[in-house]
C-alpha cells in the first residue's frame, strides 16, 4: 500500500506521517510540504491513498485532490485539516475520509479500515537465487525483452543494494565497457518491465548508477542472510547457477553449508 501525506507545516506533517506509520506499518509513505511536489510525484508513481491538509501555501488541498484524481481516478483522498468548513467540497470530490486535527493513530486506522475504494494487496517481485536464477511476480515468471536484462537484475540482487556504475555492469555483462548503446537498451527494458508490474520501486537510480532496494523485493538469498536458517534446506550447492559472476557468492554459501554439516 502506497500513501502520500501533504501538509505545509513541518511539525504537522511529521505527526501525520507518524500516525500513518503506526496505523499501517507495512505501507510505503511519502511526505510532502508542497502539494505541487505530491502531484509531480504522482505523475511517475502509483499511489493508493492521499492524506491532504486543505489550507496550504501555494496549491490548496482541494485543488490538489482534483489534480490527483485526474492522474489516478481510483486514489482514496482523506483530508486531514484543522477546519470543518470544507466538508461540502470533500463530499463533491467523493473523498474517502475527513479528519480534524489533531490527527491520532486511531482516527487514521479507522479511515484506513473504511476506505471508499479498497486497496488491493500489493505483490512483491520475488527473486529465486538458489539454483537457477528466476524472477516471479505472483505465480508468473517475469519476461524481459532481452535475456541480458535478467542477468543484469541478478547481478544487482547479488550486490545486495550496493550502487553499481554503468561501467561495472557492462564489464559483468559483456566483459568490457564498450557496449553503451546495448546497455542503455537493457536498462530501459529493466525499468519499463518493472514499471508495468507496479514494481518500479525495486530499482534505485542515480546518475550513471543502478541498485536494488532490498526491502522492496522478496529473495530466498536475502531471507537466508537475515537469519531464516530453514531456507538453508533450499540451497544445494547452486546459487544463480547460470551466471559466472555468482561463483564467489556461491563459494561463500557452500563453505557455510559444509561448516554446518
C-alpha positions as CSV (number, residue, x, y, z in Angstrom):
1,X,0.0,0.0,0.0
2,X,1.4,3.4,-1.0
3,X,0.4,6.5,0.8
4,X,1.3,10.2,0.4
5,X,0.9,12.8,3.1
6,X,0.8,16.5,2.4
7,X,0.9,19.3,5.0
8,X,2.9,22.6,4.6
9,X,3.6,22.7,8.4
10,X,6.6,20.6,9.2
11,X,5.6,19.5,12.7
12,X,2.1,18.7,11.5
13,X,3.4,16.7,8.6
14,X,5.8,14.7,10.9
15,X,2.9,14.0,13.2
16,X,0.7,12.9,10.4
17,X,3.3,10.6,9.0
18,X,4.0,9.1,12.4
19,X,0.3,8.3,12.9
20,X,0.1,6.7,9.5
21,X,3.2,4.6,10.1
22,X,1.7,3.3,13.4
23,X,-1.6,2.6,11.8
24,X,-0.2,1.0,8.7
25,X,3.4,-0.2,9.5
26,X,3.7,-2.1,6.2
27,X,2.8,0.9,4.0
28,X,5.2,2.9,1.9
29,X,4.7,6.5,3.0
30,X,5.9,9.6,1.2
31,X,5.6,13.1,2.8
32,X,5.4,16.4,1.1
33,X,5.2,20.0,2.3
34,X,4.0,21.3,-1.1
35,X,1.0,19.9,-2.9
36,X,2.7,20.6,-6.2
37,X,5.5,18.2,-5.3
38,X,3.0,15.5,-4.4
39,X,1.2,15.9,-7.7
40,X,4.5,15.7,-9.6
41,X,5.3,12.5,-7.6
42,X,2.0,11.0,-8.7
43,X,2.9,11.5,-12.4
44,X,5.6,8.9,-12.1
45,X,4.5,6.7,-9.2
46,X,1.3,4.9,-8.4
47,X,-0.5,5.7,-5.1
48,X,-3.4,4.2,-3.2
49,X,-4.2,6.9,-0.6
50,X,-3.5,10.6,-0.1
51,X,-3.8,12.4,3.2
52,X,-4.1,16.1,2.4
53,X,-4.2,19.3,4.5
54,X,-6.5,21.8,3.0
55,X,-5.3,25.4,3.8
56,X,-1.8,25.3,2.5
57,X,0.6,27.8,0.8
58,X,0.6,27.5,-3.0
59,X,-1.8,24.8,-4.2
60,X,-4.5,24.1,-1.6
61,X,-5.7,20.6,-0.6
62,X,-9.0,20.7,-2.5
63,X,-7.3,21.8,-5.7
64,X,-4.5,19.2,-5.2
65,X,-7.2,16.5,-4.7
66,X,-8.8,17.3,-8.0
67,X,-5.4,17.2,-9.7
68,X,-4.5,13.8,-8.1
69,X,-7.8,12.3,-9.1
70,X,-7.2,13.4,-12.7
71,X,-3.9,11.4,-12.7
72,X,-5.2,8.4,-10.7
73,X,-9.0,8.3,-10.5
74,X,-9.1,5.4,-8.0
75,X,-7.0,7.2,-5.4
76,X,-8.5,7.5,-1.9
77,X,-8.5,11.1,-0.7
78,X,-8.5,11.7,3.0
79,X,-8.5,15.3,4.1
80,X,-6.6,16.0,7.3
81,X,-7.3,19.6,8.3
82,X,-7.9,21.9,11.2
83,X,-11.1,23.2,9.6
84,X,-14.6,21.6,9.4
85,X,-15.9,24.0,6.8
86,X,-14.7,22.1,3.7
87,X,-16.9,19.1,4.2
88,X,-19.1,20.1,1.2
89,X,-16.1,20.2,-1.1
90,X,-14.9,16.9,0.2
91,X,-18.3,15.4,-0.4
92,X,-18.4,16.7,-4.0
93,X,-15.0,15.1,-4.6
94,X,-16.2,11.8,-3.2
95,X,-13.4,11.9,-0.7
96,X,-12.9,8.7,1.3
97,X,-12.5,10.5,4.7
98,X,-12.3,13.8,6.5
99,X,-10.1,14.1,9.7
100,X,-10.0,17.1,12.0
101,X,-6.6,17.9,13.6
102,X,-5.0,16.8,15.9
103,X,-4.7,13.5,13.9
104,X,-4.5,10.4,16.0
105,X,-3.4,6.9,15.2
106,X,-6.9,5.7,16.0
107,X,-8.6,8.1,13.6
108,X,-6.1,7.2,10.8
109,X,-6.7,3.5,11.4
110,X,-10.4,4.0,11.3
111,X,-10.2,5.7,7.9
112,X,-7.9,3.0,6.5
113,X,-10.3,0.4,7.6
114,X,-13.2,2.1,5.8
115,X,-11.7,3.3,2.5
116,X,-14.1,4.2,-0.3
117,X,-12.0,2.2,-2.7
118,X,-10.5,-1.0,-1.3
119,X,-6.7,-1.2,-1.8
120,X,-5.6,-4.4,-3.4
121,X,-2.9,-6.2,-1.5
122,X,0.3,-5.4,-3.4
123,X,2.5,-8.2,-4.7
124,X,6.3,-8.0,-4.4
125,X,8.7,-9.1,-7.0
126,X,10.2,-12.4,-6.0
127,X,13.7,-13.5,-6.8
128,X,14.8,-17.1,-6.5
129,X,18.6,-17.2,-6.3
130,X,19.2,-20.8,-5.0
131,X,19.6,-23.0,-8.1
132,X,19.0,-21.2,-11.4
133,X,18.0,-17.6,-11.0
134,X,14.3,-16.8,-11.6
135,X,12.1,-13.8,-11.2
136,X,8.4,-14.1,-10.5
137,X,5.5,-11.7,-9.9
138,X,2.8,-13.7,-8.2
139,X,2.8,-17.1,-9.8
140,X,4.0,-15.8,-13.2
141,X,7.6,-15.7,-14.4
142,X,8.7,-12.2,-15.4
143,X,9.6,-11.9,-19.1
144,X,12.1,-9.3,-20.2
145,X,12.7,-8.3,-23.8
146,X,16.4,-9.3,-23.6
147,X,18.0,-12.2,-21.7
148,X,20.8,-10.0,-20.6
149,X,18.3,-7.8,-18.7
150,X,17.6,-10.6,-16.3
151,X,21.3,-11.2,-15.9
152,X,21.7,-7.5,-15.0
153,X,18.9,-7.7,-12.4
154,X,20.5,-10.9,-11.0
155,X,23.8,-9.0,-10.6
156,X,22.1,-6.1,-8.8
157,X,20.5,-8.5,-6.4
158,X,23.8,-10.2,-5.8
159,X,25.2,-6.8,-4.9
160,X,22.6,-6.5,-2.1
161,X,21.8,-2.9,-2.5
162,X,25.2,-1.5,-3.5
163,X,25.0,1.0,-6.3
164,X,26.7,-0.2,-9.5
165,X,28.0,2.0,-12.2
166,X,27.2,1.5,-15.9
167,X,30.9,0.6,-16.5
168,X,30.8,-2.1,-13.8
169,X,27.6,-3.5,-15.2
170,X,28.9,-3.6,-18.8
171,X,32.1,-5.3,-17.6
172,X,29.9,-8.0,-16.0
173,X,27.5,-8.4,-18.9
174,X,29.9,-8.0,-21.8
175,X,33.4,-8.4,-20.3
176,X,34.2,-4.8,-21.3
177,X,32.6,-1.4,-21.2
178,X,32.2,-0.6,-24.9
179,X,28.6,-1.6,-25.3
180,X,26.9,1.6,-24.1
181,X,24.1,1.6,-26.6
182,X,23.1,-2.1,-25.8
183,X,23.4,-1.4,-22.1
184,X,21.0,1.6,-22.4
185,X,18.5,-0.8,-24.0
186,X,18.9,-3.3,-21.2
187,X,18.4,-0.6,-18.6
188,X,15.3,0.7,-20.3
189,X,13.9,-2.8,-20.6
190,X,14.5,-3.4,-16.9
191,X,12.9,-0.1,-15.8
192,X,9.9,-0.4,-18.2
193,X,9.2,-4.1,-17.4
194,X,9.2,-3.5,-13.6
195,X,7.1,-0.3,-14.0
196,X,4.5,-2.3,-16.0
197,X,4.2,-4.6,-12.9
198,X,4.0,-1.7,-10.5
199,X,7.4,-2.7,-9.1
200,X,9.4,0.2,-10.2
201,X,10.5,1.0,-6.6
202,X,12.7,-2.2,-6.7
203,X,15.3,-0.2,-8.7
204,X,17.2,2.7,-7.2
205,X,18.5,5.1,-9.9
206,X,21.2,7.7,-9.7
207,X,23.2,9.4,-12.4
208,X,25.0,6.5,-14.2
209,X,24.2,4.2,-11.3
210,X,21.7,1.4,-10.5
211,X,21.0,-0.5,-7.4
212,X,18.4,-2.7,-5.7
213,X,16.0,-1.5,-3.0
214,X,16.5,-4.6,-0.8
215,X,13.3,-4.0,1.2
216,X,11.2,-3.9,-2.0
217,X,11.9,-7.5,-3.2
218,X,11.5,-11.0,-1.8
219,X,14.5,-13.1,-2.2
220,X,15.5,-16.5,-0.7
221,X,19.1,-15.4,-0.5
222,X,18.3,-12.3,1.4
223,X,16.0,-14.2,3.8
224,X,18.7,-16.7,4.5
225,X,21.2,-13.9,5.2
226,X,18.6,-12.3,7.6
227,X,18.6,-15.4,9.7
228,X,15.9,-17.6,8.3
229,X,18.0,-20.7,8.7
230,X,15.3,-23.0,7.4
231,X,16.0,-21.7,4.0
232,X,19.4,-23.4,4.1
233,X,17.5,-26.6,3.1
234,X,16.8,-25.0,-0.3
235,X,20.4,-24.4,-1.0
236,X,22.1,-27.5,-2.6
237,X,25.4,-26.0,-3.8
238,X,23.9,-23.8,-6.6
239,X,23.4,-20.1,-6.5
240,X,22.4,-18.2,-9.6
241,X,23.9,-21.2,-11.4
242,X,23.7,-19.8,-14.9
243,X,25.8,-16.8,-14.2
244,X,29.6,-16.9,-13.7
245,X,29.7,-13.7,-11.6
246,X,27.8,-15.6,-8.9
247,X,30.6,-18.1,-8.3
248,X,32.2,-16.0,-5.5
249,X,28.9,-15.8,-3.5
250,X,28.2,-19.4,-4.2
251,X,31.6,-20.4,-2.8
252,X,30.8,-18.5,0.4
253,X,27.4,-20.1,0.7
254,X,28.9,-23.6,0.1
255,X,31.6,-23.0,2.7
256,X,28.9,-22.1,5.2
257,X,26.9,-25.2,4.2
258,X,29.9,-27.5,4.7
259,X,30.7,-26.0,8.1
260,X,27.2,-26.8,9.4
261,X,27.3,-30.4,8.4
